Amino acid sequence: MKNSVLLVLSLISLSILSCQQSHTKPPKKAIVRNEPKKFTYSLLKTKDWFEKNKTDSTKIAIVLATNRVDKNTVSKLDSIIVPTDFSGDIVYYLPFPLEVSFLNEVDKIILFSYATQSFGAYENGVLVYAGPTNMGRKKDPTPTGLFFTNWKAEKTTSTFNDEWDLKWNFNIENKLGVGFHEYELPGYPASHSCLRLQEKDAKFLYEFADQWILKDKENIAVKGTPVVVFGSYDFDAKKPWLEVINNPKALQFSADEIEKVTSQYLTKILAEQTIKNNYTSK
């Protein structure tokens, strides 16, 4: 009898353990990063710098991100911000913190900062990708708040002008026609409310984010990946990233600042995430 009781208790324990394990989140991504030894910047003549570094794709990628431009528009700038040390990964030259423990329970989220014209993509609180953006101009500002990715298309046509082709487009506000996609980055907010990206960044987010799942033409079964657009841009001031010349950490967000930005949305994000996980696990 005693042995039978022990056997039953053992089976129960194994069952509980198995149940707990099945609901345990996978371990965080282990990302090996290279941090630059120096965080200083200079303002240099664009033409001179590119003549010396035109074959160094790593340096060029960092400079483009730092100046919020793309390879086709950077030549229009008389001067550019250039780091002293190029030995770090690109995330170190952009404002988002590498980890935000407040977002540990969030499977995926994309954050767009209006003030710094940059974005960061997180998985369970770990920054997995970051890049520059050019958002809505003063006349047509990008709406801020919480959104969810819905439909996407490798190529679509702008609702503002049918001559504008938008590549790697992912819509976040269906009625207003707002989304992120590849398009020219002149180095300041210039869009008609969308979030412009470099081609490689647009491709990454295109694959990273999830589309919505529709019940029918009128109803949504599952929302896509949460996107938070926050902050504001001072259109009457100088470009904010110029501040890094005097203070290399001028634009950096702390984990606490990101928590403050996202805390008002966390309950909604986790609720939609639960719906999604339950739906996809059926």
C-alpha positions in Angstrom: 0.0 0.0 0.0 2.8 2.3 1.0 4.6 1.7 -2.3 1.4 2.3 -4.2 1.0 5.7 -2.5 4.6 6.6 -3.3 4.1 5.7 -6.9 1.0 7.8 -7.2 2.7 10.8 -5.6 5.7 10.4 -7.9 3.4 10.3 -11.0 1.6 13.5 -9.8 4.9 15.2 -9.2 6.1 14.3 -12.7 2.9 15.5 -14.2 3.1 18.9 -12.4 6.8 19.2 -13.4 5.9 18.4 -17.0 3.1 21.0 -17.0 5.4 23.6 -15.6 8.0 22.9 -18.1 5.6 23.1 -21.0 4.7 26.7 -20.0 8.3 27.8 -19.4 9.5 30.5 -21.8 12.5 29.6 -23.9 15.8 31.1 -22.7 16.6 34.6 -23.9 18.7 35.0 -27.0 22.4 35.0 -26.3 23.7 37.8 -28.5 27.4 38.3 -28.7 28.1 42.0 -29.1 31.2 44.1 -29.8 31.2 47.3 -27.8 33.4 50.2 -29.1 36.1 51.4 -26.7 35.4 55.0 -27.4 32.1 56.9 -27.6 33.2 60.2 -29.3 32.1 61.9 -32.5 33.3 64.5 -34.9 31.6 66.6 -37.6 33.5 66.0 -40.9 33.1 67.0 -44.5 30.9 64.4 -46.2 32.9 64.3 -49.5 36.3 64.0 -47.8 35.2 61.2 -45.5 33.6 59.1 -48.2 36.6 59.4 -50.5 38.7 57.8 -47.8 36.2 55.2 -46.7 34.1 54.4 -49.8 35.1 50.7 -49.7 34.4 50.1 -46.0 30.8 48.9 -45.8 30.9 48.5 -42.0 31.9 52.1 -41.4 29.5 53.4 -44.0 26.5 51.5 -42.4 27.3 53.1 -39.0 27.7 56.6 -40.5 24.4 56.3 -42.4 22.6 55.2 -39.2 24.2 57.9 -37.1 23.1 60.6 -39.6 19.6 59.1 -40.2 20.2 58.9 -44.0 20.5 56.3 -46.7 23.3 55.7 -49.2 21.5 57.7 -52.0 20.9 60.9 -50.0 24.0 61.1 -47.8 25.9 62.9 -50.5 23.5 65.8 -50.2 24.8 66.6 -46.7 27.7 69.0 -46.5 28.9 67.5 -43.2 28.3 64.3 -41.3 28.6 63.0 -37.8 31.4 60.4 -37.6 32.3 58.1 -34.7 35.9 58.0 -33.6 35.7 54.3 -33.0 34.0 52.0 -35.5 34.7 48.7 -33.7 31.3 48.3 -32.1 28.1 46.8 -33.4 25.6 49.3 -34.9 23.3 49.1 -31.9 25.8 51.0 -29.8 25.5 54.0 -32.1 21.8 54.2 -31.7 19.7 55.2 -28.7 17.9 52.0 -27.5 19.1 50.0 -24.4 20.3 46.5 -25.0 17.9 45.0 -22.5 14.7 46.1 -20.9 13.6 43.7 -18.2 10.1 45.3 -18.1 9.5 43.7 -21.5 10.7 40.2 -20.6 7.2 38.8 -21.0 6.6 40.4 -24.4 7.5 38.0 -27.2 8.1 40.7 -29.8 7.8 44.5 -29.9 9.0 47.3 -32.1 9.6 50.8 -30.7 9.9 53.9 -32.9 11.3 57.1 -31.3 10.1 60.3 -33.0 12.6 62.5 -31.1 15.7 60.5 -32.1 14.4 59.2 -35.5 15.3 55.6 -34.7 13.8 52.2 -33.9 14.5 49.2 -31.9 13.1 45.6 -32.1 13.0 43.5 -28.9 12.4 39.9 -28.2 11.6 39.1 -24.5 13.3 42.3 -23.4 16.4 41.9 -25.5 17.3 44.3 -28.3 17.7 42.2 -31.5 17.9 44.9 -34.1 18.0 48.7 -34.3 18.2 51.3 -37.1 17.4 54.8 -38.3 14.1 56.1 -39.5 12.6 59.2 -41.0 9.1 59.7 -39.8 6.2 62.2 -40.6 7.0 65.7 -41.5 5.6 68.7 -39.6 2.6 68.9 -41.9 1.8 65.2 -41.8 3.0 63.8 -38.4 3.2 60.1 -37.7 0.6 59.2 -35.1 1.9 58.1 -31.8 0.7 55.4 -29.4 0.2 51.6 -29.5 -0.4 49.9 -32.8 -0.3 46.4 -34.1 1.1 45.3 -37.5 -1.6 44.1 -39.8 -1.1 43.4 -43.5 2.2 43.5 -45.4 3.3 43.5 -49.1 6.8 43.3 -50.7 5.6 46.2 -53.0 2.6 48.4 -52.8 1.5 51.8 -53.9 1.2 54.9 -51.6 -2.3 56.1 -50.8 -0.9 59.7 -51.0 0.5 59.4 -54.5 0.0 56.4 -56.8 3.4 57.1 -58.4 5.2 56.2 -55.2 6.2 52.6 -54.9 6.6 51.4 -51.3 8.8 48.3 -50.9 8.8 45.9 -47.9 5.7 47.7 -46.6 4.1 46.7 -43.3 0.9 48.5 -42.3 0.3 49.4 -38.7 -2.8 51.7 -39.0 -5.1 50.4 -41.6 -7.6 53.2 -41.8 -5.0 55.9 -41.9 -2.7 54.0 -44.2 0.3 54.3 -41.9 3.1 51.8 -42.1 6.8 51.3 -42.1 8.6 50.6 -45.4 11.8 51.3 -47.4 12.0 54.8 -48.8 14.4 57.7 -49.1 15.9 58.9 -45.8 17.1 62.5 -46.3 18.1 62.8 -42.6 15.0 64.5 -41.1 11.3 63.7 -40.7 10.0 64.0 -44.3 7.3 61.4 -44.9 3.5 61.8 -45.3 3.1 60.1 -41.8 4.7 56.7 -42.6 7.9 55.4 -41.0 10.7 55.3 -43.7 13.5 52.8 -43.4 16.7 51.8 -45.1 16.2 48.8 -47.4 18.0 46.3 -45.1 16.1 47.5 -42.1 12.8 47.3 -43.9 13.5 43.8 -45.0 14.4 42.8 -41.4 11.2 44.2 -39.9 9.1 42.7 -42.8 10.3 39.3 -41.7 10.4 40.0 -37.9 6.9 41.2 -37.4 3.7 39.0 -37.7 0.7 39.8 -39.8 -2.8 39.8 -38.3 -5.1 36.9 -38.7 -8.6 37.7 -39.9 -11.9 35.9 -39.0 -13.5 37.4 -42.1 -13.4 40.6 -44.1 -14.7 42.7 -41.2 -13.3 41.0 -38.0 -9.8 40.4 -36.7 -9.1 37.1 -35.0 -5.5 37.8 -34.0 -3.5 41.1 -34.0 0.0 41.3 -35.2 3.2 42.5 -33.5 2.9 45.4 -31.1 4.4 48.7 -32.3 4.9 51.7 -30.0 5.5 55.1 -31.6 6.5 57.6 -29.0 7.9 61.1 -28.4 7.9 64.3 -30.5 10.3 66.0 -32.8 11.3 69.7 -32.5 11.1 70.8 -36.1 12.4 74.3 -35.2 15.6 73.1 -33.6 18.8 71.6 -35.0 18.9 67.9 -35.7 19.0 66.2 -32.3 21.7 63.7 -33.2 24.2 66.6 -33.6 24.2 66.7 -29.8 26.3 63.6 -29.7 29.3 65.6 -30.8 29.4 67.4 -27.3 27.7 64.5 -25.4 28.0 61.0 -26.9 25.2 59.8 -24.7 22.8 62.7 -25.3 20.2 60.6 -27.1 20.5 57.3 -25.2 17.4 55.8 -23.6 17.7 54.0 -20.3 15.7 50.9 -19.6 13.6 52.9 -17.1 12.7 55.4 -19.8 11.5 52.6 -22.1 9.5 51.1 -19.2 7.9 54.5 -18.7 7.0 54.7 -22.4 5.6 51.2 -22.6 4.0 50.7 -19.2 0.6 52.2 -20.2 0.4 49.6 -23.0 1.7 46.5 -21.3 -1.7 45.1 -20.2 -3.1 45.4 -23.7 0.0 43.9 -25.3 0.0 40.9 -23.1 -3.7 40.4 -23.5 -3.4 40.3 -27.3 -0.3 38.1 -27.0 -2.3 35.5 -25.0 -5.1 35.6 -27.6 -2.5 35.0 -30.3 -0.7 32.2 -28.5 -4.0 30.4 -27.7 -5.2 30.8 -31.3 -2.0 29.6 -32.9 -1.6 26.6 -30.5 -5.0 25.1 -31.5 
